Amino acid sequence: MKKSSSAVSVIGGADGPTSIFFKKNAKLTLKQKIQRAKNKIKRFYVDKTLSCESHSLDEVIEYIVNRYGFAEVDKDAEEFPEEYQQMRASFIIQYAPELLGESTACPKLKSESPKDVEAYIRQSEERMQRAMELPSTEFDIDFHKFKKAFDDINDTMYIVIEKKYAYIGGGAGGNKKVVKNFQSIYKDVYRYYGVTKEDKVSKSERYKDVVRTLSQ
């Protein structure tokens, strides 16, 4: 039997939100314009079909464990400390940059020259390192990681949930069928997480997050 080729999918990775930069006045290509229009249509459809029924993150955890067989990764596991620290640092940068002292301000890309890009990357890395060095007594997160086991050790799925700042992320790797299945599970988890009527009316961050994920 021919084995399916491998694939990888990461949605909102374990290190939390990732910063990107781009030229503000860059002209969109025809392909980009078409894709933007498609995304707008998808978001419109999701908005119209999204019911106002929400669940807490504790309920989401029960859901992924009972319905899909995910198991929580022990805090003593080898992979846990690094992923926890990476997410904590990302959240410090996003939610409490004032704790970083001289690194409070977000680095700015002066131009797209190799020298300026290199300086931007270096400053961003230094800022991340400063955030990682900040003690957890000053800023902490409630980080949980869940994995689903498969017969083939190359196949993997994981979901990350941070309860203080209401973050859900995850990814999968290995067989293409596993990755495709994860994408379906991930959207189902977000639909279960859901939104309230108030979220929908106010277009809250939770609403935007759910619509964005279901539109992918």
C-alpha positions as CSV (number, residue, x, y, z in Angstrom):
1,M,0.0,0.0,0.0
2,K,1.3,3.4,-1.0
3,K,1.8,5.7,2.0
4,S,0.4,9.2,1.8
5,S,2.9,12.0,1.7
6,S,3.4,14.0,4.8
7,A,2.1,17.4,5.6
8,V,2.1,20.0,8.3
9,S,-0.6,22.4,9.5
10,V,-0.2,25.0,12.2
11,I,-3.0,27.3,13.2
12,G,-2.2,29.8,15.9
13,G,1.0,28.0,17.0
14,A,2.0,27.2,20.5
15,D,4.2,30.3,20.8
16,G,1.1,32.5,20.5
17,P,0.5,35.4,18.2
18,T,3.4,36.0,15.7
19,S,4.4,39.4,14.6
20,I,4.7,40.1,10.9
21,F,5.6,43.2,8.9
22,F,4.7,44.3,5.4
23,K,4.8,47.4,3.3
24,K,1.7,49.5,4.1
25,N,1.3,51.0,0.7
26,A,2.1,47.8,-1.3
27,K,-0.2,47.4,-4.3
28,L,-2.2,44.2,-4.2
29,T,-1.9,41.9,-7.2
30,L,-5.0,40.6,-9.0
31,K,-4.6,37.2,-7.3
32,Q,-4.5,38.9,-3.9
33,K,-7.5,41.0,-4.7
34,I,-9.5,37.9,-5.7
35,Q,-8.4,36.1,-2.5
36,R,-9.4,39.1,-0.4
37,A,-12.8,39.1,-2.1
38,K,-13.2,35.3,-1.4
39,N,-12.3,35.8,2.2
40,K,-14.8,38.6,2.6
41,I,-17.6,36.3,1.2
42,K,-16.6,33.5,3.5
43,R,-16.7,35.8,6.5
44,F,-20.1,37.1,5.5
45,Y,-21.4,33.5,5.2
46,V,-19.9,32.5,8.6
47,D,-21.5,35.6,10.2
48,K,-24.9,34.7,8.9
49,T,-24.8,31.1,9.9
50,L,-23.1,31.6,13.3
51,S,-25.5,30.9,16.2
52,C,-25.3,32.9,19.4
53,E,-24.3,29.9,21.6
54,S,-21.0,30.0,23.5
55,H,-19.1,27.8,25.9
56,S,-16.3,28.5,28.4
57,L,-12.7,27.3,27.8
58,D,-13.2,24.7,30.6
59,E,-16.1,23.3,28.6
60,V,-14.0,23.4,25.4
61,I,-11.3,21.4,27.2
62,E,-13.9,18.8,28.2
63,Y,-15.2,18.8,24.6
64,I,-11.8,18.0,23.0
65,V,-11.0,15.4,25.5
66,N,-14.4,13.6,25.5
67,R,-15.3,14.0,21.8
68,Y,-11.9,13.8,20.1
69,G,-9.7,11.9,22.5
70,F,-7.1,14.5,23.2
71,A,-5.1,14.1,26.4
72,E,-3.4,16.9,28.4
73,V,0.4,17.1,28.2
74,D,1.9,16.8,31.7
75,K,3.7,20.0,32.9
76,D,6.7,17.8,33.6
77,A,6.9,16.7,29.9
78,E,10.1,17.7,28.1
79,E,8.3,19.8,25.5
80,F,6.2,21.8,28.0
81,P,8.6,24.4,29.6
82,E,9.9,25.8,26.3
83,E,6.4,26.1,24.7
84,Y,5.0,27.7,27.9
85,Q,7.9,30.2,28.0
86,Q,7.5,31.1,24.3
87,M,3.8,31.7,24.7
88,R,4.3,33.7,27.9
89,A,6.8,35.9,26.2
90,S,4.5,36.5,23.2
91,F,1.7,37.4,25.5
92,I,3.9,39.8,27.5
93,I,4.7,41.6,24.2
94,Q,1.1,41.7,23.2
95,Y,-0.6,42.5,26.5
96,A,2.0,44.0,28.8
97,P,4.9,45.6,26.8
98,E,5.4,48.2,29.5
99,L,7.0,45.5,31.6
100,L,9.9,45.3,29.1
101,G,11.5,48.6,30.1
102,E,13.7,49.9,27.2
103,S,12.1,47.3,24.9
104,T,8.6,48.6,25.5
105,A,8.2,50.1,22.0
106,C,7.6,47.7,19.1
107,P,10.6,47.8,16.7
108,K,9.8,49.6,13.4
109,L,11.0,48.6,10.0
110,K,12.6,51.7,8.5
111,S,13.0,50.3,5.0
112,E,13.2,47.0,3.1
113,S,16.9,47.3,2.7
114,P,18.8,44.2,4.0
115,K,20.5,46.3,6.7
116,D,17.2,47.6,8.1
117,V,15.5,44.2,7.8
118,E,18.4,42.7,9.7
119,A,18.2,45.4,12.4
120,Y,14.5,44.9,12.7
121,I,14.8,41.1,13.2
122,R,17.6,41.6,15.7
123,Q,15.6,44.1,17.7
124,S,12.5,41.8,17.6
125,E,14.6,38.9,18.9
126,E,16.1,41.0,21.7
127,R,12.6,42.0,22.7
128,M,11.4,38.4,22.8
129,Q,14.5,37.4,24.8
130,R,13.8,40.2,27.3
131,A,10.2,39.0,27.6
132,M,11.4,35.5,28.3
133,E,13.7,36.7,31.0
134,L,10.8,38.4,32.9
135,P,9.9,36.3,36.0
136,S,6.5,34.6,36.0
137,T,5.8,36.4,39.3
138,E,5.4,39.6,37.2
139,F,3.4,38.1,34.4
140,D,2.1,34.6,34.0
141,I,-0.3,32.6,31.8
142,D,-2.6,29.6,32.3
143,F,-1.1,27.4,29.5
144,H,-2.5,24.0,28.6
145,K,-1.5,21.7,25.8
146,F,-3.4,18.7,24.5
147,K,-2.3,16.0,22.1
148,K,-4.0,13.2,20.3
149,A,-2.1,9.9,19.9
150,F,-1.9,7.8,16.7
151,D,-0.5,4.4,15.8
152,D,2.1,6.1,13.6
153,I,4.4,8.2,15.7
154,N,4.9,10.5,12.8
155,D,1.2,11.5,12.9
156,T,0.4,14.1,15.5
157,M,-2.3,16.6,16.5
158,Y,-2.2,19.2,19.3
159,I,-4.4,21.9,20.6
160,V,-3.1,24.7,22.9
161,I,-5.5,26.6,25.2
162,E,-4.5,29.7,27.3
163,K,-7.3,30.4,29.8
164,K,-6.4,33.9,31.1
165,Y,-6.4,35.6,27.7
166,A,-8.8,33.2,25.9
167,Y,-6.4,31.8,23.3
168,I,-6.9,28.7,21.3
169,G,-4.3,27.4,18.8
170,G,-3.1,24.1,17.4
171,G,-1.5,22.1,14.7
172,A,-1.0,18.7,13.1
173,G,1.7,16.9,11.2
174,G,2.3,13.6,9.4
175,N,-0.2,11.9,7.0
176,K,-2.2,14.3,4.8
177,K,-5.4,12.7,6.0
178,V,-4.5,13.4,9.6
179,V,-3.8,17.1,8.8
180,K,-7.1,17.4,6.9
181,N,-9.0,15.8,9.8
182,F,-7.4,18.2,12.2
183,Q,-8.5,21.2,10.2
184,S,-12.0,19.9,10.4
185,I,-11.7,19.3,14.2
186,Y,-10.2,22.7,14.8
187,K,-13.1,24.5,13.1
188,D,-15.6,22.3,15.0
189,V,-13.9,23.3,18.3
190,Y,-14.1,27.0,17.5
191,R,-17.8,26.6,16.5
192,Y,-18.4,24.9,19.8
193,Y,-16.5,27.7,21.6
194,G,-18.8,30.1,19.8
195,V,-20.0,33.6,20.6
196,T,-22.7,35.4,22.6
197,K,-25.3,37.7,21.1
198,E,-23.3,40.6,22.7
199,D,-20.1,39.4,20.9
200,K,-21.9,39.4,17.6
201,V,-23.5,42.8,18.0
202,S,-20.3,44.5,19.3
203,K,-18.0,42.6,17.0
204,S,-15.8,41.6,20.0
205,E,-12.3,40.1,19.7
206,R,-13.8,36.7,20.4
207,Y,-16.3,37.2,17.6
208,K,-13.5,38.3,15.2
209,D,-11.4,35.3,16.2
210,V,-14.2,32.8,15.7
211,V,-15.2,34.2,12.4
212,R,-11.6,34.4,11.1
213,T,-11.0,30.8,12.1
214,L,-14.2,29.4,10.6
215,S,-13.5,31.3,7.4
216,Q,-10.2,29.7,6.8
